[in-house]
Amino acid sequence: MENMKRRFFLLFFIFLSLFPVGIGAITQDEQEAIWREELAQTEIKQRNIAIAKLDVSIKEKSATIVGLEAQIEKGHESLAQLLRKTNEIDEFSLVEVILSDQNISDFFSDVDSFQTIKRSLAELFVKIRDTQDLTEKEKAALAKQQDTQLDQKAAMAIEQKKVQTDEQQKQYLIQLNKTQEKTYEQVLAERQAKAAEIKSKLFRLAGGSAAIPFGTALTYAQNASSKTGVSPAFLLAILTQESNLGANVGKCYLTDATTGAGVNIDSGKVWTNLMKASRDVQPFMEITNRLGFNAFKTVVSCPIAGVSGYGGAMGPAQFIASTWQLFEDRLKDILGHDANPWDAEDAFTASAMYLGDLGAKNGTYSGEIRAACKYYGSGGTNCSYGRSVMGLKNNIQSDIDYLLQYGVSRR
């Protein structure tokens, strides 16, 4: 079907090129643009149909899972009743039965009932186990289909944007060619100027770190990507989101290593919950000591007012000390030195490593948004943090594509 459609559009293009219609005939470039857009729109429509079918399938599987879970719940209730009956019989010994008012016939009847219960109990265990296995398989299949749906929708959106961008660029060049307003050299100079502007704009960092040029941030992200497989654009989007969240957090110093209390170095506000003493203070002391820093004069993020929890996040990637320690040995292996959470390049690598562990290195939309949600601590594939990150990624990727397309090297 795909080949037939491509042949149709190709023949249509050839027909138009062979038989122009008078003065109003479109140019070959315009014909190619129309053909590409028509082909892309056809493929997008096909993806929409596939996604709609997937929605129906997901709803059917969800209904199946509901039914299976109801069976499990019913089985658990029956199991509880059987266990209670078993316990009641087990409470009486043979001597107690014989010496009681119960006759021998009743006794053997109870024994027979007891064996029946035991058999029913064993059968129920098998049924519950089989039902649970089937439920888990259905859930896994559903999760996989949901990921496929997310990935297809994301791919469709990217393709639509690319088609629109390509068409805009094509029409711009066609118009310039018609009007002769600018030479090719002038257009190239404009593009190079825009690329330089993108590269030099500041990339803001969280944790009190000084902003760095976007070109430098991109280099750090590309280096981290080569070591971890995590997309540079996705990594930069995470760090941008962390910077946005931390914009009003302020800067704090630890003041009490016993309680984890601290103070805002700008306002003087005291925070009793700067760090969780049992979890992060000792790791923080070890990290700063190894790097030769004064633990009580090294900036960390303050808690967010009105939000439960702690501050104490370090550097551009906003790691808490206990989490950073989980990656120290691996970071040292690939960096060749003790990693510094306040150093932008080290922090980029650590963040990429963590995101890769969370599933972002497969490069799919579903894998990345799930990793973003886990990075924030909420889980799933529909958290507001993750959606914001994926929106930022699209914008950042556009800048990266522009840099790569118009002569700016990767290093």
KEVEX-267696 format. One record per residue: x, y, z of N, C-alpha, C in turn; residue in one letter. Coordinates in steps of 0.2 Angstrom, whole numbers, plus 5000, padded with zeros to 4 digits. Layout:
BEGIN
XYZXYZXYZa...
This chain:
BEGIN
500449945000500050005000500450065000m501050065004501450125005501750134998e502050084995502350094988501950114983n501250094983500850114978500650184979m500650214985500450284986501050324984k501650304985502250334983502350344976r502150284972502150284965501650334962r501050334965500550384963500750454963f501050474969501250544970501850554965f502350504964502850514959502550524952l502150484950501850494943501450564943l501150584948500750644948501250704947f501850694951502350744950502650754943f502750694940503050684933502550714928i501850704929501350724925501350804925f501450834931501450904932502050934928l502550904929503250934926503250924919s502850874916502850874908502350914905l501750934909501250964906501051034910f501551084910501351144914500751174911p500451214915499851244913499951324912v500151344906500251414904500651454909g500451514909500851564913500851544921i500251524923500151504930500451444932g500851404928501151344930501651344936a501551294940502051304946502751274944i503251294948503951274947504051204949t504551174947504751104949504851104957q505151154960505251154967504551154971d504151194968503451204971503151134970e503151104965502851034964503150984969q503850984970504150944974503850954982e503851014983503551034990502851004991a502451014986501750994986501750914987i502150884983502150804984502450784990w502950814993503150795000502650805005r502350865005501850885010501250835009e500950815003500450765002500650705005e501250675004501450615006501450615014l501750665017501850665024501150665027a500650705024499950715027499650645026q499750605021499450535020499750495026t500350495027500650455032500450475039e500350535040500050555047499350535048i498950535042498250505043498250435045k498750395041498750325043498950315050q499450355053499650345060499050365064r498650415063498050425067497550375067n497450335061497050275061497350225065i497950215065498250165069498250175076a498250235078498250255085497550245088i497050265083496350255085496150185087a496450135082496350065083496650045090k497250075091497650055097497250075104l496850135103496450155109495950105110d495550085105495050035106495349965109v495949945107496249885110496449895117s496649955119496849965126496249965130i495749995128495049995132494849925133k494949885128494749815129495149775134e495749785133496249755138496149785145k495949845146495849875152495249835155s494749825151494149795154494249725156a494749685152494949615154495349615161t495749665162496149675168495649685174i495149725173494649735178494349675180v494149635175493849565176494249525180g494849515178495349475181495549495188l495549555190495649585196495049565201e494449565198493849555202493949475204a494149435199494249365201494749355206q495249385206495749385211495449405218i495149455218494849485224494349435227e493949405223493449355225493849295228k494349275224494749215226495049225233g495249285234495549305241495049295247h494449315245493949315250493749235252e493749195246493549125247494149095251s494749115249495349085253495349105260l495149165262495049185269494549135273a494049125269493449085272493749015274q494148985269494348915269494848915275l495348965275495848965281495448965287l494949005288494549005294494248945296r493948905291493748845293494248785294k494848795291495348745292495648755299t495648825301495848835308495448805313n494748815312494248785317494348715318e494448675312494548605313495148585317i495748625315496348605318496348625325d495848665328495848675335495648615339e495348565336495148505340495648445339f495848415344496248355343495748295343s496048235341495648175340495348155347l495748155352495548135359494948185361v495048245360494448295361493848275358e493848255352493248235348492948175351v493448125352493148065355492848075362i493148115366492848125373492248175373l492148205367491648255367490948215365s490448255365489748225363489748205356d490248225352490148205345490248135344q489848105340489948025339490448015333n490647955333491247935328491047955321i490447945319490147955312490248035311s490048075316490148145314490948165314d491348125318492048145318492348125311f492148065308492448055301492148095296f491548125297491248165292491648235292s491848255298492248315299492948305296d493248245297493848235294493748235286v493248205283493148215276493048285274d492648325278492648395276493248425276s493648415281494348445282494748425275f494748365273495148345267494848385261q494148395261493848425255494148495255t494148525261494348595261495048605259i495448555261496148555259496248555252k495848515249495948505241495648565238r495148595241494848655238495348715239s495748715245496248765246496748765241l497048705239497548695235497348715228a496748695226496448715219496448785219e496148825224496148895224496748925223l497248905227497948935226498148935219f498048875216498248865209497948915204v497248925205496848965201497049035202k497149055209497349125210498049145207i498549095207499149105204499149115197r498749065194498649075186498349135184d497849155188497449225186497949285187t498349275192498849335194499349335188q499549275186500049275180499749305174d499149285172498749315166498649385167l498449405173498349485174499049525173t499549495175500249525174500449535167e500249475163500449475156499949525152k499349535154498849575151499149655153e499349665159499549725161500249745157k500649695156501249715153501149725145a500649685142500449705135500149775135a499749785139499449855139499949905140l500449905145500949955145501349965139a501449905136501849905130501449945124k500849935124500449965119500350035120q500250055127500250125128500850165127q501450135128502050165126502150175118d501850125114501850125107501450185105t500850195108500450245107500750315108q501050325114501450385115501950395110l502350345108502850355103502650375096d502050345094501750355088501550425088q501150445093500950515093501550565093k502050555097502650595097502950605090a503050545087503350545080502950585075a502250575076501850615071501850685072m501950705078501950775080502650805077a503150765078503850785075503850795068i503450745064503450745057503050805054e502450815058502050875056502450935056q502850945062503251005063503751015057k504050955056504650955051504350975044k503750945042503450965036503351035035v503051065041502851135041503551175040q504051155044504651195044504951195037t505051135034505351125027504951165022d504251165023503851205018503951275019e504051305025504151375026504851395023q505351355024505951365021505951365014q505651315011505551315004505251375001k504651395004504351455001504751515002q505151515007505551575008506051585003y506351525001506851524996506551534989l505951504988505651514981505451594980i505251624986505051694985505751734984q506251724988506851754987507151754979l507051684977507251674970506851714965n506251724966505751764962505951834962k506051864968506051934969506751954968t507251904969507951924969508151974974q507851974980507952024986508652004989e508851944989509451924992509851874988k510451874989510851824986510951764990t511151714987511251654991511751664997y512251704996512751715001512451755006e512051805005511651845010511251795015q510851745011510451705015510951655020v511451635017511951595021512251635027l512351695026512651735031512151745037a511451755035510951765040510851695044e510951645041510851575044511451565049r512051585047512651575051512551625057q512351685056512251735061511751705067a511151675064510651645069510951595073k511351545069511751495072512151515078a512551575077513051605082512651625087a512051655086511651685091511351625096e511151575093510951515097511451485101i512051485098512651455102512851495108k512751565107513051605112512551625118s511851615116511451635122511551595128k511351625134511551595140511051535142l511351485144510951425147511051425154f510451445157510451445165510451385168r510851385174510951325178510651335185l510351275188510151275194510651275200a510451275206510951275211511451325212g511251385210511751445211512351445206g512351395201512851395197512851455192s513351485189513351535184513151505178a512751545174512451525167513051515163a513051475158513551455153513251465146i513651475141513351485134513051415132p512551425128512151365125512651315122f513051345118513551305114513951265119g514151285124514551255129514151195133t513551215134513051165137512951105132a512851125126512751075121513351025121l513951055121514551015121514550965127t514450995133514350945139513850895138y513250915135512750865134512950815129a513250835124513450785119514050735121q514450765125514950715128514650665133n514150695137513750645142513350595138a513050615132512650575128513150515125s513750535123514150485120514350425126s514350445132514450395137513850365140k513250385139512650365142512150345137t512150365131511650355126510950405127g511050445132510450495133510450555128v509950565125509850625120510150685123s510550725120510750785122510150835123p509750835119509150885120508750865126a508650805127508250785133508650795139f509250785139509650805145509650885147l509750925141509650995142508951015144l508450975142507750995144507750985152a507950925154507950915161508250965165i508850985163509251035167508951105167l508551115161508251185160507651185165t507251125166506751115170506951125177q507451095179507751095186507951175187e508251205182508351275183507751315184s507151305181506551335181506251325188n506251265191506051245197506451285203l507051285202507551315207507651385207g507251425202507351495201507251535207a506751515211506551555217506751515224n507151465223507351425229507851465233v508251495230508751535234509351495235g509851515239510451475241510551475248k510751415250510751395258511451365259c511651375266512251345269511951295274y512251245275512151195281512451235287l512051235292512351265299512451215304t512051155304512051105309512051035307d512651005307512750935305512350885309a512050905314511750855319510950855317t510750915315509950915314509850925307t510350945303510250965296509951035294g509951075299509651145299510151185294a509951235291510351285287510051355287g510351395283510151465283510251485275v509751535273509751565267510351615267n510851615263511351665263511151735261i510651735257510351805255509951835260d509451805262508951825267509051815274s509451765276509551755283509051705286g508551685282508051645284508351575286k508151555292508351485295507851435293v508151375290507751315288507951265293w507451235297507651175301507651115297t507351115290507351055286507751065280n508351095281508751105275508951035272l509250985276509350925274509050875279m508950815276508750755281509350735284k509350745291509950725294510150655294a509650605294509850535294510050505287s509850545282509950525275510550565271r510550625272510950665268511550705271d511550715277512050755280512750725280v512750655282513450625282513750615275q513350595270513550595263513750665261p513450715263513650785261514350805264f514450785270515050795273515650765270m515450695268515950655264516150685257e515650705254515750735247516150795247i515950845251516350905252517050895255t517150855259517750835262518250815257n517950765252518350735247518650785242r518150835241518350885236518750945239l518850945245519150995248518751055250g518151055250517651105251517451115259f517351175261517051185268516351165267n516151115271515451095271514951145273a515151195277514651245280514751305276f515151305270515151365266515051345259k514751285258514651265251513851265250t513651305244512951315243512551255241v511951245244511451195242510851235241v510351195238509651225237509251225244s508951285245508451285251507851245250c507451225255506851195254506351245250p505851225247505351265244504851285249i504751345250504251365255503551335253a503251315259502551285258502451215255g503051185253503151115251503451075256v503151015257503450975262504050945259s504550925264505150895262505750935263g506350915260506950955262507250985256y507751025257508151055252508851015251g509351045251510051015251510250985244g509951005239510150985232510751025230a511150985226511851015225511951025217m512151085215512351095209511851105203g512051105197511651115191511051055190p511250995192510850935191510350925197a510550965203510050965209510050895212q510650855213510650795216510650805224f510250765228510450765235511050725236i511350735242511950695243511950625243a511450595246511350525246511350495239s510950525235510850505228511550505224t511850565225512550575221513050525223w513050495229513550445231513450385227q512750365225512650305222513050305215l513250365212513550365206514250385206f514550395212515250425212515750375209e515650305210516150265208516150255200d515550255198515450245190515650315187r515550375190515750435187516450435187l516850415192517550415192517850375187k517550315186517750275180517750305174d517250345172517150375165517450445165i517550475171517850545170518550545172l518750495176519450495178519650535184g519150565187519250605193518650605198h518750625204518150625208517650675206d517050655204516550705201516350755206a516250815204516050875208515350895206n514850885210514150905208514050975207p514551015209514451085207514751105201w515151065198515451075191514951055186d514851105181514351095176514451025172a515051015169515150955165515050895169e515350895175515250825179514450815181d514150875182513450865184513050845178a513150865172512850845166512950765165f513550745166513650675165513250635170t513250655176512950625182512150615180a511950675178511150675177511050625171s511450625166511350585160511350515162a511850495167511950425169511250405173m511050445177510450435181509850425176y509750475172509150465167509250405163l509850385161509950325157509650265161g509850265168509650205172508850205173d508550265172507850265173507450255166l507850235161507550215155507550265149g507950315150507950365144508450355139a508850305139509350295134509050255128k508450235128508150205122507950255117n507950315119507750375115507050385113g506550335115505850345114505550395118t504950425115504650475119504350445126y504050385125503850355132504350335137s504950315134505550305139505750365142g505750425138506050485141505550515146e504950525144504450555148504350515155i504450445154504350405161505050415165r505550425162506250445165506150505169a505850555165505750625168505350625174a504750585174504350585179504650545185c505050495184505450465189505950505192k506250545188506850595190506550645195y505850665194505550715198505250675204y505150605204504950575209504150555209g503850565204503150555203502950485200s503350465195503250405191502750415186g502550365182502050365177502350395170g501850415166502050445159501650505158t501350535163500850595162500950645168n501550645171501650695176501750765173c501550825176501650885173502350905172s502850875176503550895176503750855169y503550795168503750765162503550795156g502850815156502650855150502950915148r503150955154503551015153504250995150s504550945152505250925150505150915142v504650875140504650855133504450915129m504150965131504051025127504651065127g505051065132505751095132506151065127l506150995127506550955123506450975115k505850985113505650995106505951065104n505951115109506251175107506951175107n507251145112508051135112508251095106i507851045104508051005098508051045092q507551095091507551135085508151175085s508451205091509051245091509651205089d509651135091510251095090510251075082i509651065080509551045072509851105068d509651165070509851225066510651235067y510851225072511651225073511951175069l511751115069512051055065511951065057l511351095056511251105048511651165045q511751215049512051275046512751285048y513151225048513851225049514251235055g513851225061514151225067514351155069v514951145071515251075072514951055079s514950985080514750955086515150965092r515750985091516250985096516551055096r
